[in-house]
Amino acid sequence: MNSRKEARTDSYGKQEATMIAGIAIILMFIHHFFGFEEYRFYGNGFYEPVKIGGISIERMLAAFGKLCVAIFAFNSGVAIWKKRNNYISPKALLVRASKFLLNYWIVMFLFMAYAIIAKEPAPDMRSLYCNLLGLNTGPEYEYVNVAFAWYVFFYIVLLAISPLLITIFNQTNRKVDILMFMAFSFIPELISNPLWNTIASTLPAAIAGILTAKWNLFSLAGNILRNCHSLLLCISLAIVAITRQTLILFNLTWGGNDAVFALLTILLLAGLTSRQKVSWIKKFLVFLGSYSMNLWFLHSIFFTGSRPLQSILYWPQLSVAILAWGLMFLLPAAILCSNVQHHLWTILKVAAKQHNAHRQ
């Protein structure tokens, strides 16, 4: 692939991907805050004044919010392809996995400290070891855990197979890529194990990100969307959301369903954000996106153990206020974690360099 084509992928650069991550984390909060009645203890509810067919607007948005995971996986796929030289080397992959796990473990350590201080049930040693990789986590477990950390294991698996994916897609043409995407999309149908089924179901979104970056679809779509009015893009985004939920309602989904809808959603959102003239909105989305992974992990605090903090989250009762309140509540912790993660990783890098220097 020549350098000219490669340069076009910069139309979806780091800032654009970070803004999309900021939107994705808002979707995730909506999904978890308003989409699961079983996650909430009695009395921790919210007003649902507007309903269509007996379903509130909040629950409709929460259902669409599930697409957030596919969006994050898609962004990971884009990064893998655009920086593929950094995802081929075993050493570079080990460093990347170590940094990701370290960041997660710092948040996990805070959760364990919280369990001790709040006198909440803590995981036994076996569960604790599993939790280190994001396994045995979820709101259904009675002990304190980073309830939405299952993506940790997925990302480690994605890193492990990224050299294979890069090698495969370096040698394929468009037709083969489509066939490969379809093949990856139907793999979940063959897997009955819940964990590996979840991993296989998320993988097509990462594959879609790889192929989107490979074939410069952002550049191609940008040429089309650039001439579209913002209202048309908003209507198109609404149609995408309605179509996705309709397919789910009639059970007409397939393994690559969310991968395709994540691609369409990101293309439309990228088109909207690129023409956004209100600078503070862009800055806010970039700000949120910069802390999105910590926010992902940290908002589990409302849905773990006996949930003593949950009543604080739902105190405003109005959905928009709950969402804003949740962000305000968690952002200081996300920023603190980010600073600790950065400083600790810097210390470890310096120590590793000194160790290597002494060996030589």
C-alpha positions as a printed Julia matrix, in Angstrom:
360×3 Matrix{Float64}:
   0.0     0.0    0.0
   1.58    3.26  -1.08
   2.26    6.21   1.16
  -0.26    8.41  -0.64
  -3.11    6.03   0.16
  -1.83    5.57   3.69
  -1.9     9.3    4.26
  -5.59    9.46   3.46
  -6.43    7.4    6.53
  -5.38   10.45   8.56
  -8.9    11.84   7.91
  -9.71    9.65  10.9
  -6.73   10.5   13.05
  -6.11   10.37  16.77
  -8.31   13.36  17.59
 -11.24   12.02  15.59
 -10.91    8.56  17.16
 -10.73   10.12  20.63
 -13.9    12.16  19.99
 -15.71    9.0   18.88
 -14.47    7.27  22.06
 -15.96   10.17  24.02
 -19.33    9.6   22.35
 -19.0     5.83  22.88
 -18.47    6.21  26.64
 -21.62    8.36  26.86
 -23.49    5.6   25.01
 -22.08    3.06  27.46
 -23.26    5.06  30.46
 -26.74    5.37  28.92
 -26.74    1.64  28.17
 -25.87    0.59  31.73
 -27.61    3.37  33.67
 -31.0     3.0   31.96
 -31.02   -0.34  30.17
 -30.92   -2.96  32.92
 -33.58   -2.98  35.6
 -31.95   -6.06  37.15
 -28.77   -4.07  37.76
 -30.6    -1.6   40.0
 -31.69   -2.19  43.56
 -35.24   -1.33  44.6
 -35.78    2.43  44.8
 -32.94    3.3   42.45
 -34.97    4.34  39.45
 -35.56    7.29  37.14
 -38.47    9.17  35.59
 -39.7     7.77  32.26
 -42.35   10.32  31.21
 -42.19    9.79  27.43
 -42.97    6.32  26.13
 -43.57    4.94  22.65
 -45.34    1.6   22.49
 -44.8     1.25  26.24
 -41.01    1.71  25.94
 -39.43    4.88  27.3
 -37.04    7.06  25.3
 -34.33    6.26  27.87
 -34.66    2.53  27.3
 -34.61    2.98  23.53
 -31.4     4.98  23.75
 -30.0     2.43  26.2
 -30.67   -0.38  23.73
 -28.8     1.49  20.97
 -26.05    2.3   23.49
 -24.93   -1.32  23.44
 -23.19   -0.45  20.18
 -20.52    1.29  22.29
 -18.45   -1.9   22.64
 -18.36   -2.45  18.88
 -17.28    1.18  18.46
 -14.37    0.71  20.87
 -13.4    -2.57  19.17
 -13.63   -0.86  15.77
 -11.27    1.89  16.94
  -8.85   -0.79  18.15
  -8.92   -2.37  14.69
  -8.2     0.96  13.02
  -5.22    1.51  15.34
  -3.88   -1.99  14.66
  -3.81   -1.39  10.91
  -2.59    2.2   10.93
   0.22    1.34  13.35
   0.69   -2.25  12.22
   4.47   -2.17  12.57
   3.89   -1.75  16.32
   1.53   -4.73  16.43
   3.76   -7.24  14.66
   6.67   -7.38  17.09
   6.13   -9.77  20.06
   8.15   -7.42  22.28
   6.07   -4.38  21.29
   2.86   -6.36  21.84
   4.06   -7.49  25.27
   4.79   -3.89  26.24
   1.37   -2.75  24.98
  -0.43   -5.56  26.83
   1.55   -4.86  30.01
   0.66   -1.17  29.93
  -3.02   -1.92  29.32
  -3.13   -4.45  32.16
  -1.26   -2.13  34.51
  -3.83    0.61  33.85
  -6.66   -1.81  34.56
  -4.99   -3.22  37.69
  -4.71    0.25  39.2
  -8.48    0.68  38.88
  -8.99   -2.86  40.18
  -6.79   -2.03  43.21
  -9.07    0.93  43.98
 -12.08   -1.39  43.86
 -10.43   -3.78  46.31
  -9.6    -0.84  48.6
 -13.23    0.24  48.33
 -14.37   -3.26  49.33
 -12.23   -3.1   52.46
 -13.25    0.43  53.45
 -16.95   -0.1   52.74
 -16.85   -3.59  54.32
 -18.15   -5.09  51.09
 -17.59   -8.75  50.07
 -14.24   -9.24  48.32
 -13.44  -12.01  45.79
 -11.65  -15.14  46.97
  -8.12  -15.78  45.69
  -9.2   -17.82  42.68
 -11.72  -15.18  41.6
  -9.17  -12.45  42.27
  -6.68  -14.1   39.92
  -9.4   -14.4   37.27
 -10.35  -10.75  37.81
  -6.78   -9.75  36.9
  -7.65  -10.62  33.29
 -11.2    -9.31  33.47
 -12.62  -12.81  33.95
 -15.33  -13.67  36.5
 -16.47  -10.06  36.46
 -19.99   -8.76  36.15
 -22.9    -7.24  38.13
 -24.2   -10.76  38.87
 -21.23  -11.6   41.15
 -21.84  -10.9   44.84
 -18.28   -9.77  45.51
 -16.83   -6.4   44.53
 -15.33   -6.46  41.05
 -14.82   -4.2   38.04
 -18.16   -5.36  36.73
 -17.71   -4.33  33.07
 -14.09   -5.39  32.69
 -14.7    -8.38  30.41
 -13.24   -6.32  27.54
  -9.8    -6.7   29.18
  -9.58  -10.34  28.16
 -10.93   -9.56  24.7
  -8.26   -6.91  24.15
  -5.47   -9.25  25.26
  -6.75  -11.88  22.82
  -6.97   -9.24  20.07
  -3.36   -8.21  20.71
  -2.26  -11.86  20.64
  -3.81  -12.5   17.22
  -3.06   -9.09  15.7
   0.18  -10.28  13.98
  -1.85  -13.04  12.3
  -4.58  -10.61  11.25
  -2.03   -8.16   9.84
  -0.26  -10.95   7.96
  -3.54  -12.21   6.49
  -4.92   -8.84   5.41
  -1.59   -7.69   4.02
  -2.01  -10.31   1.31
  -5.7   -10.1    0.45
  -7.78   -8.13  -2.03
 -11.23   -6.57  -1.54
 -13.21   -9.68  -2.46
 -11.2   -11.9   -0.13
 -11.48   -9.31   2.64
 -15.28   -9.35   2.36
 -15.27  -13.16   2.5
 -12.9   -13.1    5.5
 -15.13  -10.6    7.3
 -18.15  -12.81   6.67
 -16.25  -15.85   7.92
 -15.23  -14.1   11.15
 -18.83  -12.91  11.56
 -20.23  -16.44  11.52
 -17.65  -17.94  13.91
 -19.77  -17.06  17.01
 -22.5   -19.37  15.68
 -20.09  -22.29  16.12
 -19.05  -21.46  19.71
 -21.21  -22.43  22.67
 -18.84  -21.37  25.47
 -20.18  -17.99  26.74
 -16.74  -16.4   27.21
 -15.34  -17.35  23.82
 -18.65  -16.6   22.15
 -18.46  -13.05  23.53
 -14.87  -12.72  22.3
 -15.79  -14.06  18.85
 -18.87  -11.81  18.69
 -16.79   -8.69  19.38
 -13.96   -9.58  16.98
 -15.85   -8.69  13.73
 -15.99   -5.04  14.84
 -12.18   -4.99  15.16
 -11.9    -6.69  11.75
 -14.19   -4.0   10.32
 -11.86   -1.36  11.76
  -8.84   -3.03  10.17
 -10.51   -3.24   6.75
 -11.87    0.31   6.97
  -8.35    1.64   7.57
  -6.85   -0.68   4.94
  -9.18    0.49   2.16
  -9.31    4.17   3.22
 -13.09    4.11   3.67
 -12.93    7.22   5.86
 -11.44    9.16   2.98
 -13.98    7.79   0.51
 -16.92    8.41   2.84
 -15.58   11.84   3.72
 -15.78   12.9    0.09
 -19.47   11.95   0.07
 -20.44   13.21   3.54
 -18.66   16.52   3.04
 -21.47   17.64   0.71
 -24.27   16.44   2.99
 -26.17   18.83   5.26
 -25.82   18.18   9.0
 -29.57   17.59   9.27
 -29.32   14.84   6.64
 -26.49   13.21   8.62
 -28.58   13.33  11.8
 -31.55   11.78  10.0
 -29.26    9.09   8.56
 -27.91    8.37  12.05
 -31.47    8.01  13.36
 -32.29    5.63  10.5
 -29.21    3.54  11.33
 -30.28    3.34  15.0
 -33.89    2.46  14.15
 -32.82   -0.15  11.59
 -30.47   -1.81  14.08
 -33.12   -2.0   16.79
 -35.75   -3.26  14.33
 -33.48   -6.11  13.22
 -32.88   -7.01  16.86
 -36.62   -6.88  17.59
 -37.39   -9.34  14.8
 -34.34  -11.48  15.59
 -32.78  -10.86  12.18
 -29.26  -10.2   13.42
 -26.04  -12.02  12.54
 -22.48  -12.11  13.86
 -21.33   -9.04  11.95
 -24.42   -7.03  12.77
 -22.91   -4.59  15.27
 -19.66   -4.38  13.29
 -21.56   -3.01  10.27
 -23.68   -0.65  12.36
 -20.61    0.53  14.28
 -18.94    1.37  10.94
 -22.0     3.29   9.71
 -22.43    5.09  13.03
 -18.76    6.11  13.2
 -18.74    7.36   9.61
 -21.82    9.51  10.28
 -20.54   10.75  13.64
 -17.15   11.55  12.1
 -18.96   13.52   9.4
 -20.92   15.45  12.03
 -18.0    16.16  14.34
 -15.77   17.25  11.45
 -18.1    20.16  10.68
 -18.84   20.99  14.31
 -18.11   24.69  14.72
 -18.65   24.85  18.49
 -15.11   24.22  19.7
 -16.04   23.41  23.3
 -18.09   20.41  22.14
 -15.08   18.99  20.33
 -12.85   19.7   23.34
 -15.35   18.07  25.68
 -15.61   14.92  23.54
 -11.81   14.69  23.24
 -11.58   15.19  27.0
 -14.06   12.39  27.68
 -12.43   10.15  25.1
  -9.03   10.62  26.72
 -10.37    9.08  29.93
 -12.89    6.72  28.32
 -11.23    3.45  29.35
 -10.93    4.52  32.99
 -14.55    5.74  32.92
 -15.54    2.36  31.43
 -13.98    0.52  34.36
 -14.9     3.02  37.09
 -18.63    3.22  36.43
 -18.78   -0.44  37.5
 -18.67    0.9   41.07
 -22.41    1.58  40.88
 -23.2    -2.03  39.94
 -21.03   -4.2   42.18
 -21.28   -5.7   45.64
 -24.29   -4.48  47.61
 -24.28   -1.25  45.53
 -24.17    1.33  48.37
 -23.19    4.09  45.9
 -26.02    3.34  43.49
 -28.56    5.49  45.31
 -26.19    8.45  44.93
 -26.09    7.95  41.15
 -29.88    7.83  40.78
 -30.53   10.63  43.28
 -31.41   13.23  40.57
 -34.04   10.8   39.13
 -34.14   12.69  35.82
 -32.22   10.7   33.19
 -30.23   13.61  31.73
 -29.27   14.72  35.23
 -28.3    11.16  36.2
 -26.01   10.93  33.18
 -24.36   14.29  33.9
 -24.11   13.51  37.61
 -22.51   10.13  36.91
 -19.88   11.76  34.69
 -19.16   14.48  37.25
 -18.91   11.88  40.01
 -16.45    9.65  38.14
 -14.29   12.1   36.18
 -12.09   13.14  39.14
 -11.34    9.47  39.86
 -10.67    8.82  36.15
  -8.21   11.74  36.0
  -6.51   10.64  39.22
  -6.15    7.08  37.9
  -4.74    8.4   34.63
  -2.07   10.41  36.47
  -1.13    7.44  38.65
  -1.03    5.14  35.6
   1.21    7.55  33.69
   3.66    8.1   36.55
   3.87    4.42  37.49
   4.44    3.38  33.86
   7.16    6.03  33.54
   8.87    4.7   36.67
   8.72    1.14  35.34
  10.15    2.2   31.96
  13.07    4.0   33.62
  13.71    1.0   35.87
  13.67   -1.34  32.85
  16.16    0.83  30.97
  18.5     0.95  33.96
  18.24   -2.81  34.35
  19.1    -3.34  30.67
  22.02   -0.9   30.94
  23.47   -2.8   33.92
  23.16   -6.12  32.04
  25.13   -4.73  29.14
